[in-house]
Amino acid sequence: MNRLASPAQLRASFVRWSLFLVPAVLLLGRLSGLAGGDTSSDPWFMVLDKPSIFPPPAAFGIVWPILYTMMGFAMAIVCSAWGSRYRSAAIVAFIVQLAINLAWNPIFFAAHEITLALIVIGVLNVAVIVTIVLFWKVRRSAALLMLPYLAWLLFATVLNWQFLRLNPDADGVEVSAAVQRFEL
């Protein structure tokens, strides 16, 4: 026997999923950032030529938590849509794109692989578009919550490409912050 959930049950399901997913996505994003290291003290990043459109570093600390929060709510909307036939596919797509997202930071900032990071973010763009399409089939509001994330990723893709263009020999290079002293 099929039963439809009441509006109160649907709201309660969304709230439960939100209470789990929003902090989980924020935590995973934070851990990825920590794995990438502190850019303000990274000698490799400090010597890179920065693109003219590179925003102030504080912008990243503001934008990413907002985007991760929106992603968590979007996923909660999808997870609480029990009757949708695309729900499972949308959940898998979200997990895949999130895993790719979390890999970019350590690849770019810790491994210093600008070219590989550009490939990863290109794949991430496709994965996010697939996720948005599947979210749209489940709940349009979930897909709409993902659009600012896609816009920021497209901007980040341009930034990544410009970093590569301005610093073609920086891939995998280790820059030491050590100071050498000579006494005469």
C-alpha positions in Angstrom: 0.0 0.0 0.0 1.4 3.4 -1.0 0.9 6.3 1.4 1.6 9.9 0.8 3.4 11.8 3.5 1.7 14.7 5.1 3.1 18.2 4.7 4.2 18.1 8.3 6.1 14.8 7.7 7.8 16.3 4.6 8.9 19.3 6.6 10.2 17.2 9.4 12.1 15.0 7.0 13.6 18.1 5.4 14.6 19.5 8.8 16.2 16.3 9.8 18.2 16.0 6.6 19.2 19.7 6.9 20.4 19.3 10.4 22.7 16.5 9.2 23.7 17.6 5.7 24.4 21.3 6.1 27.0 20.8 8.9 28.4 17.7 7.1 29.0 19.6 3.8 30.4 22.6 5.7 32.8 20.3 7.6 34.0 18.5 4.5 34.6 21.8 2.8 36.6 23.0 5.8 38.6 19.8 5.9 39.4 20.2 2.2 40.5 23.8 2.8 42.8 22.6 5.6 44.2 19.9 3.4 45.1 22.6 0.9 47.1 24.5 3.5 47.2 28.2 4.4 47.7 30.3 1.2 48.7 33.4 3.2 51.9 31.7 4.3 52.5 29.4 1.3 55.6 30.5 -0.4 54.6 28.8 -3.7 51.3 30.7 -3.8 52.8 34.0 -2.8 55.2 34.0 -5.7 52.6 33.1 -8.3 51.5 35.9 -10.7 47.9 36.6 -9.8 45.2 37.2 -12.4 43.7 40.7 -12.5 40.3 39.2 -11.6 41.6 37.5 -8.5 39.4 38.6 -5.6 40.7 39.5 -2.2 41.5 36.3 -0.2 38.9 37.1 2.4 36.2 36.7 -0.3 36.9 32.9 -0.4 36.3 32.6 3.3 32.9 34.3 2.9 31.7 32.8 -0.4 32.5 29.1 0.2 30.7 28.6 3.5 27.6 30.3 2.0 27.8 28.0 -1.1 28.4 24.9 1.0 25.4 25.8 3.2 23.2 26.2 0.1 24.5 22.9 -1.3 23.6 21.2 2.0 20.1 22.6 1.9 19.7 21.6 -1.8 20.8 18.0 -0.9 18.4 18.0 2.1 15.5 19.0 -0.3 16.4 16.1 -2.6 16.9 13.6 0.2 13.5 14.4 1.7 11.8 13.9 -1.7 11.0 10.2 -1.0 8.7 9.7 -3.9 10.8 11.0 -6.8 12.1 8.4 -9.2 15.3 10.5 -9.8 16.1 10.9 -6.1 18.8 8.1 -6.0 20.5 9.3 -9.1 20.5 12.9 -7.8 22.0 11.8 -4.5 24.8 9.8 -6.2 25.5 12.8 -8.6 25.8 15.1 -5.6 28.2 12.8 -3.8 30.3 12.5 -6.9 30.5 16.2 -7.5 31.2 16.9 -3.9 34.1 14.4 -3.9 35.6 16.1 -7.0 35.1 19.5 -5.4 36.9 18.4 -2.2 39.8 17.1 -4.3 40.5 20.4 -6.1 41.9 22.4 -3.1 44.6 19.9 -2.1 45.6 19.4 -5.8 46.0 23.1 -6.5 47.3 24.4 -3.1 49.1 21.4 -1.5 50.3 19.5 -4.6 50.9 22.7 -6.6 49.4 21.1 -9.7 47.7 23.9 -11.6 47.2 21.9 -14.8 45.7 18.9 -13.0 43.5 21.2 -10.9 42.2 22.8 -14.2 41.3 19.3 -15.4 39.6 18.5 -12.1 37.6 21.7 -12.1 36.5 21.1 -15.7 35.2 17.7 -14.7 33.6 19.3 -11.6 31.7 21.7 -13.8 30.2 18.8 -15.8 29.4 16.9 -12.7 27.7 19.9 -11.2 25.6 20.5 -14.3 24.5 16.8 -14.2 23.7 17.2 -10.5 21.6 20.4 -11.2 19.7 18.6 -14.0 18.9 15.7 -11.8 18.0 18.0 -8.9 15.6 19.9 -11.3 13.9 16.6 -12.0 13.5 15.9 -8.2 12.8 19.4 -6.9 13.3 22.7 -8.8 14.1 24.6 -5.6 17.1 22.3 -5.0 18.4 22.9 -8.5 18.0 26.7 -8.1 20.0 26.5 -4.8 22.9 25.0 -6.8 23.1 27.7 -9.5 25.2 30.2 -7.5 27.7 27.3 -6.8 27.9 26.6 -10.6 28.4 30.3 -11.3 31.2 30.5 -8.7 32.8 27.3 -10.1 32.8 28.8 -13.6 34.5 31.9 -12.3 37.0 29.6 -10.4 37.6 27.7 -13.6 38.6 31.0 -15.4 40.8 31.9 -12.4 42.5 28.4 -12.5 43.1 28.8 -16.3 44.5 32.3 -15.8 46.9 31.1 -13.0 48.1 28.4 -15.5 48.5 30.9 -18.3 50.4 33.4 -16.1 52.5 30.7 -14.3 53.2 28.0 -16.9 56.2 26.6 -15.1 54.7 26.5 -11.6 53.2 23.0 -11.8 54.6 20.8 -9.0 57.3 23.4 -8.1 58.3 23.6 -4.4 59.3 27.0 -3.2 61.1 27.1 0.0 60.6 29.9 2.6 64.0 29.2 4.0 66.4 32.0 4.3 70.0 31.4 3.7 72.6 33.5 5.6 76.1 34.3 4.5 78.6 35.7 6.9 81.7 37.5 5.5 
